Amino acid sequence: MLLVKIPRSFYEKNLPEDDLFVGHLGESIQGLIVNDGLRTYFSPLLNVAELTHTLSDPESYVNLSDEENSPPEDIIALEKTLVLDDTFFDDATATPTLIPPQDYRQLKVKETEFMKRLSHYVLNYQLHPNDLKYKHSSLQFFKPQLEIYESQLDVLEKEKPLVQPFYDIHTQKQYDLLEETVDANRIEHHDREKYQKSKEKELGLEY
């Protein structure tokens, strides 16, 4: 888990039409950096009072409260996620930030939930970008970075979303999603250990 802060000026320069800082008064904003093997994302940590709209989509945030069914107050705002490129880090736009130990523990508990929900949120946005529930999403400003081939969309619409099914952390290679282009010999041991029973059977790659 990487916690950083980025300056207000980045939003004003690159996302002038976004409304995040209408409610946020600070000169920088804290958030979490995550990489899914394809792209790097920044999801800000916000209080709902900083948003300019009412939260209506429960899939658009992660509630940081440790009390079950408590109304959202402090959140990880998935709908305000940015898609970052390498220059973002080369220019030192993102800098490390410190938070109190209790706040860190609170985030750490939510880390797995955040990773899963962000993956689903981004994919669902890609499949249905014109859905009204995404009208406040910052992802609309990153359409080129989020582009998916139509052939891949056809596959994704027919089955549950795949989360890095053939991504090898050692070679940094992303394998193709399409059945006809997946070579069983290219599936690394680490991938096979985790996905063999379900995915190889589905693709007819069982030994």
C-alpha positions in Angstrom: 0.0 0.0 0.0 1.5 3.3 -1.1 0.1 6.5 0.5 0.9 9.8 -1.3 -0.3 13.3 -1.7 -0.6 15.3 -4.9 -0.9 19.1 -5.2 -4.1 21.0 -5.9 -2.4 22.5 -8.9 -2.3 19.1 -10.6 -6.0 18.9 -10.6 -6.4 22.5 -11.7 -4.1 22.0 -14.7 -5.1 18.5 -15.8 -8.7 18.2 -14.8 -10.1 21.7 -14.9 -13.6 20.4 -15.3 -13.5 18.1 -12.3 -15.3 19.3 -9.2 -13.3 17.7 -6.5 -11.6 20.8 -5.1 -14.8 22.8 -5.0 -15.3 21.1 -1.7 -11.8 20.3 -0.7 -10.0 23.3 0.9 -6.4 21.9 1.2 -3.5 22.6 -1.1 -2.9 18.9 -1.6 -4.9 15.7 -1.3 -3.9 12.3 0.2 -4.7 9.1 -1.5 -3.6 5.5 -2.3 -1.6 4.4 -5.3 -2.3 1.0 -6.8 -1.1 -0.8 -10.0 -3.2 -3.6 -11.5 -0.6 -4.7 -14.0 -1.9 -2.5 -16.7 -2.3 1.0 -15.2 -1.5 3.0 -12.1 -4.3 4.6 -10.2 -4.6 7.2 -7.5 -7.7 7.1 -5.3 -8.2 10.0 -2.8 -9.0 9.8 0.8 -11.9 12.2 1.5 -14.6 13.1 3.9 -18.1 13.1 2.3 -18.5 16.7 3.3 -15.8 17.5 0.7 -17.8 16.1 -2.1 -20.0 18.4 -4.2 -22.7 15.8 -4.6 -24.5 13.2 -2.5 -23.2 9.7 -2.5 -25.8 7.5 -4.3 -23.8 4.6 -5.7 -22.5 2.3 -2.9 -19.9 0.9 -5.4 -18.3 4.3 -5.8 -16.4 4.4 -2.5 -15.0 2.3 0.4 -16.3 3.2 3.8 -13.4 3.6 6.2 -15.5 3.2 9.3 -14.9 0.0 11.3 -18.5 -0.1 12.5 -20.8 -2.3 10.4 -23.5 -0.6 8.4 -22.4 2.9 9.6 -23.1 5.7 7.2 -20.1 6.8 5.1 -18.1 9.7 6.5 -14.4 9.1 5.8 -14.0 7.2 2.5 -11.7 6.1 -0.3 -13.4 7.8 -3.2 -13.3 5.3 -6.1 -15.3 7.7 -8.3 -12.5 10.3 -7.9 -9.8 7.9 -9.0 -7.1 9.2 -11.4 -5.2 7.2 -14.1 -1.5 8.1 -13.9 1.3 7.8 -16.4 5.1 7.5 -15.7 5.6 11.3 -16.0 3.4 11.7 -13.0 6.2 10.1 -10.9 9.1 11.4 -13.0 8.0 15.0 -12.3 7.7 14.2 -8.6 4.0 15.2 -8.6 3.2 12.4 -6.1 5.2 12.7 -2.8 5.0 10.3 0.2 2.8 11.5 3.1 2.5 10.6 6.7 -0.7 9.8 8.7 -1.3 8.9 12.3 -0.8 5.2 13.2 -4.5 4.7 14.0 -5.5 6.1 10.5 -2.9 3.8 8.9 -4.2 0.7 10.6 -7.7 1.7 9.5 -6.6 1.9 5.9 -4.6 -1.3 6.1 -7.7 -3.2 7.2 -9.5 -1.9 4.2 -6.7 -2.5 1.7 -7.9 -5.8 0.2 -11.5 -4.6 -0.1 -10.2 -1.4 -1.8 -8.2 -3.3 -4.3 -11.1 -5.5 -5.3 -13.7 -2.8 -5.5 -11.4 -0.5 -7.4 -10.8 -3.2 -10.0 -14.6 -3.8 -10.4 -15.4 -0.1 -10.4 -12.9 0.6 -13.3 -14.1 -2.4 -15.3 -17.8 -1.6 -14.9 -17.1 2.0 -15.9 -15.3 0.8 -19.1 -18.2 -1.4 -20.0 -20.9 1.2 -19.3 -19.2 4.7 -19.4 -22.5 6.5 -20.2 -24.4 5.2 -17.2 -25.7 8.1 -15.2 -24.1 6.8 -12.0 -20.7 7.7 -13.4 -21.6 11.3 -14.1 -19.3 12.5 -11.3 -16.5 10.0 -12.0 -13.1 11.4 -12.7 -12.5 8.4 -15.0 -14.3 10.2 -17.7 -11.2 12.4 -18.1 -9.0 9.4 -18.8 -10.8 7.7 -21.7 -7.7 7.2 -23.9 -5.9 5.5 -21.0 -8.9 3.2 -20.3 -9.7 2.2 -23.9 -10.5 -1.5 -24.3 -10.7 -3.3 -27.6 -14.2 -4.3 -28.7 -13.2 -8.0 -28.9 -12.2 -7.9 -25.3 -15.4 -6.3 -24.3 -17.4 -9.1 -25.9 -15.5 -11.6 -23.8 -15.9 -9.6 -20.6 -19.6 -9.2 -21.0 -20.1 -12.9 -21.2 -18.3 -13.8 -18.0 -17.3 -12.5 -14.7 -14.6 -9.8 -14.8 -11.1 -11.2 -14.8 -8.5 -9.7 -12.4 -5.0 -10.2 -13.9 -5.7 -13.9 -14.7 -2.4 -14.3 -16.6 -0.3 -11.5 -15.3 3.2 -12.7 -14.2 4.8 -10.5 -11.5 8.3 -11.7 -12.5 8.3 -11.0 -16.2 5.8 -8.1 -16.0 3.9 -9.6 -19.0 0.2 -9.4 -19.4 -1.3 -12.3 -21.3 -4.1 -12.0 -23.7 -7.6 -12.4 -22.5 -9.0 -14.1 -25.6 -9.1 -17.9 -25.7 -7.7 -18.3 -29.1 -4.5 -16.3 -28.2 -3.8 -17.9 -24.9 -0.9 -20.4 -25.1 -0.8 -22.9 -22.3 3.0 -22.9 -22.4 3.0 -19.1 -21.7 1.1 -19.4 -18.4 3.7 -19.1 -15.7 3.9 -21.4 -12.7 2.7 -18.7 -10.4 -0.4 -18.1 -12.5 -1.1 -21.8 -12.9 -0.9 -22.3 -9.1 -3.6 -19.7 -8.5 -5.9 -20.0 -11.5 -5.3 -23.5 -12.9 -8.4 -25.3 -11.7 -11.0 -22.7 -12.8 -9.4 -20.9 -15.7 -7.5 -23.7 -17.5 -10.6 -25.9 -17.4 -12.7 -23.0 -18.8 -10.2 -22.4 -21.7 -9.7 -26.1 -22.4 -6.1 -26.0 -21.4 -6.1 -28.8 -18.8 -3.2 -31.3 -18.9 
